[in-house]
Amino acid sequence: MTDTDTVHTPRPRAVIYTDFDGVINAFPKDRAATAGDGRTFALDGMTYVPADGIAYPVHWSTQLADGMRALVDSGAAELVWLSTWQPFTPALNATLGWDGARVRTAQWYDPVTLTGMRGGKLRTVLRRIAYEDDEATPLPIVWIDDEECTVRAKQLIEAAGPLFPVFAVRPDDRIGISKRQWRLIREFVANPMAFPTVTLDVEPSVTEREGHIGL
């Protein structure tokens, strides 16, 4: 290779914004009511992750975490944390075996004052839509959140007029991303133009809750 040669990193096919609690970190207390018929990943990972002086128990599927990492390692997807764990994602990366140099963290709220927390995730996605709309080859977007990927959020995304597909995924927080949803996410990354401009997928077993305990 000469000094004038340039190595070009292939542009990913999509960007994935992911929450942690209820998405990768499942809340298995009521899992028996939802886990079955082969639709859930086994939660074979369990540890305590420190944050704000508290060690929080987390449960995850190593198969799912490895699959998400593989999308990044292959160059297929850009992976971005969009979670209230924002100040502590280095600990999450270490726990899941993710390369912190390749997984970004969206700075969507002030962790001291909590300014921007209300509605901040959706605003982050909408800003990315506006950015990609101005790009010559915009990246399709996947947004995974067990609480904020709602019908209302879908309507606001549609109103933003994305010029490329956007896929919002709402898992059941008791099981995290299901096998069915993971298959759809991978299909979207592989061929986003096969999907409608805006898609919302809600796991059928989702129940409305006041919110989950944790970060």
MARZARO-198320 format. One line per 4 residues: number of its first residue (from 1); for each residue x, y, z of N, C-alpha, C. Coordinates in steps of 0.001 Angstrom, whole numbers. Layout:
BEGIN
NUM) X:Y:Z:X:Y:Z:X:Y:Z ~ ...;
! end
This chain:
BEGIN
1) 850:-1194:0:0:0:0:884:1241:0 ~ 591:2191:-863:1368:3429:-933:748:4477:-28 ~ 1503:5596:126:1013:6672:980:-261:7293:440 ~ -491:7127:-851:-1671:7755:-1451:-2885:6840:-1410;
5) -2681:5575:-1033:-3815:4656:-946:-4691:5024:254 ~ -5977:4870:81:-6929:5179:1144:-7786:3957:1419 ~ -7946:3636:2700:-8825:2539:3088:-10197:3111:3387 ~ -11192:2657:2664:-12556:3145:2851:-13348:2130:3660;
9) -13907:2580:4787:-14776:1717:5591:-16168:1747:4986 ~ -16732:594:4650:-18069:584:4049:-19094:1254:4956 ~ -19961:2034:4369:-21024:2688:5136:-22012:1628:5594 ~ -22420:1641:6864:-23382:641:7326:-24713:779:6605;
13) -25497:-283:6648:-26791:-270:5967:-27885:373:6799 ~ -27676:487:8116:-28687:1061:9001:-28038:1494:10296 ~ -28745:2327:11060:-28316:2702:12396:-29355:2167:13376 ~ -28885:1584:14472:-29773:1018:15486:-29598:1807:16773;
17) -30683:2420:17242:-30715:3047:18555:-31369:2066:19515 ~ -30687:1737:20601:-31233:741:21516:-31237:1201:22954 ~ -32339:920:23617:-32463:1056:25058:-31790:-164:25692 ~ -31688:-183:27010:-31108:-1336:27699:-32150:-2056:28552;
21) -32698:-1358:29559:-33677:-1990:30428:-34938:-2366:29648 ~ -35349:-3614:29794:-36551:-4087:29121:-36346:-4435:27662 ~ -35121:-4220:27167:-34801:-4492:25764:-33723:-5566:25675 ~ -32574:-5274:26254:-31512:-6275:26388:-31532:-6844:27807;
25) -31647:-5957:28788:-31799:-6368:30182:-33275:-6655:30431 ~ -33643:-7926:30487:-35034:-8301:30712:-35336:-8331:32208 ~ -36618:-8191:32535:-37065:-8222:33926:-37829:-9514:34151 ~ -37127:-10570:34587:-37697:-11920:34536:-38643:-12292:35667;
29) -39017:-11339:36529:-39887:-11676:37659:-41160:-12363:37192 ~ -41791:-11821:36151:-43029:-12391:35621:-42783:-13155:34324 ~ -41555:-13573:34116:-41181:-14171:32832:-41940:-15458:32531 ~ -42294:-16220:33577:-42961:-17501:33351:-44252:-17332:32565;
33) -44872:-16173:32689:-46137:-15943:31995:-45936:-15623:30522 ~ -44708:-15315:30135:-44474:-14877:28761:-43453:-15726:28013 ~ -42580:-16412:28746:-41518:-17184:28097:-42041:-18566:27738 ~ -41944:-18902:26508:-42415:-20205:26074:-42487:-20283:24569;
37) -42902:-21386:24088:-43103:-21695:22667:-41939:-21260:21798 ~ -40734:-21217:22379:-39544:-20923:21593:-39422:-19499:21113 ~ -40199:-18572:21658:-40139:-17199:21137:-39188:-16302:21894 ~ -38633:-16795:23007:-37769:-15950:23812:-36344:-16483:23827;
41) -35409:-15569:23996:-34013:-15955:24176:-33787:-16367:25629 ~ -32934:-17346:25830:-32572:-17752:27182:-31742:-16659:27838 ~ -32101:-16283:29057:-31342:-15271:29794:-30196:-15967:30525 ~ -29149:-16244:29776:-28035:-17006:30337:-26922:-16121:30876;
45) -27119:-14801:30800:-26159:-13869:31367:-26764:-13164:32569 ~ -26064:-13128:33678:-26557:-12429:34864:-25369:-11891:35648 ~ -25432:-10608:36013:-24394:-10014:36842:-24968:-8761:37488 ~ -24139:-8037:38206:-24524:-6760:38808:-23659:-5672:38182;
49) -24305:-4609:37724:-23586:-3510:37090:-23692:-2271:37978 ~ -22561:-1682:38373:-22607:-518:39268:-22984:753:38528 ~ -23843:1540:39165:-24233:2843:38623:-24749:3694:39775 ~ -24217:4891:39915:-24632:5793:40989:-24508:5151:42366;
53) -23473:4341:42558:-23235:3739:43848:-24117:2552:44174 ~ -24909:2103:43189:-25791:953:43379:-25403:-125:42390 ~ -25406:-1367:42832:-25140:-2487:41926:-26483:-3042:41459 ~ -26810:-2807:40195:-28092:-3237:39643:-27964:-4634:39037;
57) -28899:-5536:39356:-28875:-6848:38710:-29336:-6728:37263 ~ -28625:-7345:36349:-29034:-7346:34941:-29046:-8785:34429 ~ -30014:-9068:33562:-30182:-10395:32974:-30276:-10220:31472 ~ -29484:-10965:30713:-29488:-10792:29268:-29198:-12117:28571;
61) -29462:-12119:27285:-29152:-13267:26444:-27815:-13041:25762 ~ -26868:-13937:25987:-25578:-13792:25313:-25741:-13997:23804 ~ -26702:-14824:23397:-26937:-15028:21969:-27386:-13729:21310 ~ -28303:-13032:21957:-28781:-11761:21413:-27677:-10713:21429;
65) -26966:-10589:22547:-25890:-9595:22637:-24811:-9857:21598 ~ -24474:-11133:21400:-23463:-11479:20394:-23977:-11163:18992 ~ -25278:-11378:18768:-25855:-11083:17457:-25827:-9601:17139 ~ -26102:-8769:18137:-26053:-7323:17930:-24624:-6869:17685;
69) -23692:-7444:18433:-22278:-7104:18215:-21835:-7503:16813 ~ -22333:-8646:16330:-21935:-9120:15004:-22384:-8151:13912 ~ -23541:-7504:14091:-23987:-6524:13100:-23009:-5361:13015 ~ -22454:-4982:14167:-21470:-3893:14191:-20142:-4366:13597;
73) -19691:-5532:14058:-18391:-6039:13609:-18362:-6277:12096 ~ -19499:-6664:11528:-19564:-6917:10088:-19700:-5636:9278 ~ -19950:-4519:9975:-20149:-3256:9275:-21563:-3055:8782 ~ -22474:-3979:9129:-23845:-3878:8635:-24618:-2761:9312;
77) -24306:-2484:10581:-25091:-1506:11320:-24215:-655:12223 ~ -24638:574:12412:-24096:1455:13442:-24977:1270:14668 ~ -24371:1055:15828:-25130:784:17047:-24929:1929:18027 ~ -26046:2464:18536:-26008:3628:19417:-26879:3360:20645;
81) -26308:3542:21828:-27101:3467:23045:-28026:4680:23130 ~ -29305:4437:23408:-30269:5508:23669:-31031:5077:24915 ~ -30412:5335:26061:-30871:4748:27312:-30600:5690:28471 ~ -31373:5545:29542:-31097:6315:30741:-29794:5869:31402;
85) -29227:4766:30931:-27896:4342:31380:-26812:5182:30709 ~ -27166:6254:30071:-26236:7079:29295:-24880:7305:29973 ~ -24824:7664:31282:-23497:7898:31877:-22715:6622:32155 ~ -23377:5463:32032:-22753:4216:32479:-22634:3174:31368;
89) -22772:3612:30120:-22699:2639:29033:-21337:1962:28888 ~ -20214:2575:29322:-18971:1798:29293:-19077:516:30113 ~ -19776:573:31245:-19963:-630:32059:-20856:-1634:31343 ~ -21854:-1135:30609:-22719:-2047:29850:-21931:-2718:28727;
93) -21109:-1936:28027:-20300:-2517:26949:-19396:-3624:27482 ~ -18776:-3370:28627:-17894:-4374:29221:-18675:-5616:29619 ~ -19882:-5417:30139:-20709:-6543:30564:-21124:-7408:29384 ~ -21503:-6760:28279:-22018:-7480:27115:-20920:-7957:26170;
97) -19682:-7514:26405:-18600:-7879:25505:-18596:-7063:24230 ~ -19119:-5824:24304:-19159:-4939:23140:-17938:-4017:23141 ~ -17479:-3669:21963:-16343:-2778:21796:-16826:-1343:21967 ~ -16432:-727:23081:-16872:633:23351:-16395:1648:22330;
101) -15365:1312:21564:-14887:2224:20527:-15790:2190:19299 ~ -16629:1164:19203:-17471:1007:18017:-18951:1188:18312 ~ -19313:1291:19585:-20707:1487:19973:-20833:2866:20606 ~ -21575:3755:19966:-21710:5117:20462:-22795:5206:21540;
105) -22800:6319:22248:-23838:6613:23235:-24445:7965:22914 ~ -25739:8008:22691:-26422:9272:22430:-26505:10072:23727 ~ -26078:11329:23670:-26156:12223:24826:-27481:12977:24722 ~ -28510:12422:25309:-29865:12954:25079:-30483:13622:26301;
109) -29800:13565:27448:-30286:14288:28619:-29102:14646:29509 ~ -29311:15628:30396:-28287:16033:31338:-28367:15103:32551 ~ -27338:14282:32805:-27429:13313:33893:-27431:13930:35285 ~ -27094:15221:35392:-27097:15898:36691:-28455:16531:36963;
113) -28940:17321:36013:-30215:18018:36194:-31402:17236:35637 ~ -31107:16218:34819:-32126:15405:34123:-32877:16217:33061 ~ -32361:17401:32738:-32966:18199:31671:-32943:17426:30358 ~ -34054:17433:29677:-34152:16760:28384:-34632:15332:28457;
117) -34806:14808:29677:-35184:13404:29782:-36586:13152:29241 ~ -37522:14035:29549:-38880:13852:29074:-38931:14069:27562 ~ -39219:13026:26824:-39318:13113:25372:-37980:13161:24661 ~ -36889:13027:25401:-35577:13183:24795:-35190:12089:23828;
121) -35651:10881:24070:-35313:9790:23150:-35933:10030:21778 ~ -37224:10368:21767:-37894:10628:20495:-37253:11811:19783 ~ -36908:12862:20529:-36253:14021:19896:-34933:13609:19250 ~ -34205:12706:19895:-32941:12237:19323:-33172:11527:18003;
125) -34185:10667:17961:-34508:9951:16724:-34961:10925:15642 ~ -35789:11898:16017:-36264:12865:15025:-35115:13718:14483 ~ -34160:14069:15336:-32995:14829:14851:-32177:13983:13884 ~ -32051:12703:14162:-31289:11830:13255:-32024:11696:11918;
129) -33350:11647:11976:-34123:11594:10733:-33851:12842:9888 ~ -33878:14015:10528:-33625:15266:9805:-32220:15277:9216 ~ -31252:14763:9979:-29880:14698:9486:-29777:13774:8282 ~ -30334:12587:8392:-30229:11618:7305:-30995:12067:6070;
133) -32076:12803:6256:-32842:13301:5106:-31998:14210:4220 ~ -30983:14836:4801:-30111:15736:4025:-28915:15006:3417 ~ -28756:13719:3734:-27638:12946:3213:-27959:12391:1825 ~ -26925:12238:1012:-27124:11679:-333:-27599:10234:-253;
137) -27058:9478:704:-27482:8087:911:-27854:7924:2380 ~ -29086:8284:2739:-29482:8255:4147:-29506:6845:4729 ~ -29176:6756:6007:-29218:5473:6700:-30608:5233:7271 ~ -31232:4112:6970:-32465:3729:7647:-32208:3588:9148;
141) -33260:3738:9935:-33133:3779:11390:-33977:2698:12038 ~ -33362:1985:13000:-34087:1102:13911:-34041:1752:15289 ~ -35193:1826:15951:-35251:2353:17322:-35938:1307:18182 ~ -35221:807:19211:-35750:-247:20066:-35930:300:21471;
145) -37167:320:21961:-37449:820:23307:-38736:182:23806 ~ -38694:-330:25037:-39859:-1058:25553:-40958:-145:26068 ~ -40689:1145:26216:-41703:2064:26722:-42082:3148:25719 ~ -41118:3650:24960:-41359:4854:24172:-41631:4620:22697;
149) -41506:3396:22234:-41907:3086:20856:-43408:2797:20869 ~ -44180:3837:20698:-45631:3771:20825:-46300:4219:19529 ~ -47610:4075:19491:-48369:4544:18328:-48185:6047:18156 ~ -48200:6789:19259:-48001:8237:19184:-46629:8574:18627;
153) -45599:7863:19082:-44253:8093:18564:-44208:7804:17066 ~ -44875:6737:16647:-44920:6419:15218:-45556:7559:14429 ~ -46632:8125:14968:-47309:9223:14273:-46389:10434:14127 ~ -45615:10728:15171:-44705:11872:15111:-43554:11608:14141;
157) -43102:10379:14090:-42064:10027:13114:-42606:10167:11699 ~ -43822:9696:11479:-44447:9844:10151:-44581:11317:9785 ~ -44962:12148:10770:-45125:13585:10513:-43804:14244:10152 ~ -42700:13660:10602:-41379:14212:10269:-41024:13984:8807;
161) -41743:13076:8150:-41533:12847:6723:-40209:12239:6344 ~ -39796:11155:7006:-38513:10544:6622:-38529:10084:5174 ~ -37392:10244:4503:-37263:9842:3108:-36681:8438:2983 ~ -36680:7712:4080:-36085:6375:4148:-36850:5608:5226;
165) -36740:4289:5287:-37497:3508:6260:-37009:3705:7703 ~ -37965:3745:8614:-37717:3807:10049:-38512:2679:10700 ~ -37855:1902:11553:-38466:733:12176:-38401:902:13689 ~ -39558:1106:14332:-39648:1221:15784:-40069:-131:16360;
169) -39345:-596:17368:-39568:-1930:17932:-39819:-1794:19426 ~ -40954:-2322:19888:-41272:-2279:21315:-41326:-3696:21874 ~ -40297:-4109:22620:-40318:-5433:23236:-41196:-5465:24484 ~ -41482:-6669:24949:-42084:-6907:26251:-40934:-6873:27257;
173) -40992:-5960:28243:-39840:-5787:29131:-39532:-7021:29972 ~ -40484:-7957:30073:-40240:-9171:30852:-39349:-10156:30114 ~ -39280:-10020:28786:-38480:-10969:27997:-37423:-10284:27157 ~ -37515:-8948:27018:-36596:-8256:26134:-36943:-8530:24676;
177) -36013:-8241:23790:-36249:-8478:22365:-36551:-9965:22156 ~ -37666:-10245:21507:-38031:-11639:21244:-37297:-12145:20000 ~ -37314:-13450:19817:-36685:-14023:18632:-37352:-13506:17362 ~ -38677:-13345:17407:-39389:-12827:16232:-38937:-11408:15921;
181) -38847:-10566:16944:-38433:-9192:16715:-36982:-9118:16239 ~ -36132:-9970:16766:-34739:-9970:16331:-34635:-10376:14865 ~ -35463:-11329:14445:-35477:-11718:13037:-35900:-10529:12172 ~ -36921:-9786:12612:-37382:-8629:11841:-36315:-7534:11788;
185) -35617:-7322:12893:-34555:-6316:12912:-33466:-6683:11914 ~ -33060:-7941:11909:-32017:-8376:10976:-32499:-8278:9532 ~ -33760:-8604:9293:-34313:-8475:7943:-34339:-7013:7512 ~ -34668:-6119:8443:-34695:-4696:8123:-33302:-4192:7769;
189) -32309:-4563:8575:-30940:-4123:8303:-30473:-4645:6948 ~ -30840:-5876:6627:-30403:-6474:5369:-31098:-5857:4165 ~ -32382:-5481:4331:-33140:-4972:3192:-34212:-3995:3667 ~ -33823:-2803:4114:-34800:-1860:4669:-35875:-1427:3683;
193) -35541:-1418:2387:-36528:-954:1410:-37682:-1935:1239 ~ -37585:-3118:1840:-38694:-4070:1809:-39754:-3716:2850 ~ -39464:-2730:3705:-40381:-2327:4772:-41080:-1021:4404 ~ -42263:-775:4991:-42896:533:4809:-41998:1648:5323;
197) -42326:2882:4984:-41494:4005:5409:-41393:4077:6926 ~ -42495:3879:7627:-42476:3852:9089:-43214:2606:9561 ~ -42533:1792:10360:-43116:560:10884:-42992:559:12394 ~ -44050:145:13077:-44013:-67:14525:-44347:-1520:14791;
201) -43438:-2222:15484:-43706:-3598:15887:-43766:-3658:17411 ~ -44902:-4097:17929:-45101:-4246:19370:-45256:-5727:19679 ~ -44441:-6246:20590:-44570:-7646:20980:-45980:-7878:21533 ~ -46681:-8913:21057:-48092:-9105:21441:-48343:-9199:22939;
205) -47351:-9644:23721:-47566:-9824:25157:-47290:-8567:25975 ~ -46975:-7444:25312:-46685:-6207:26034:-47883:-5798:26886 ~ -47607:-5418:28122:-48635:-4864:29000:-48207:-3477:29428 ~ -49168:-2591:29584:-48849:-1232:30002:-48486:-1226:31479;
209) -47368:-548:31805:-46876:-485:33175:-46553:950:33545 ~ -46392:1166:34843:-46032:2489:35316:-44578:2820:35013 ~ -43803:1824:34636:-42363:1985:34439:-41651:926:35211 ~ -40390:674:34866:-39689:-404:35548:-38689:135:36557;
213) -38374:-712:37501:-37433:-330:38552:-36012:-503:38028 ~ -35202:478:38241:-33829:445:37747:-33448:1833:37285 ~ -32509:1935:36396:-32130:3251:35871:-33165:3730:34876;
! end
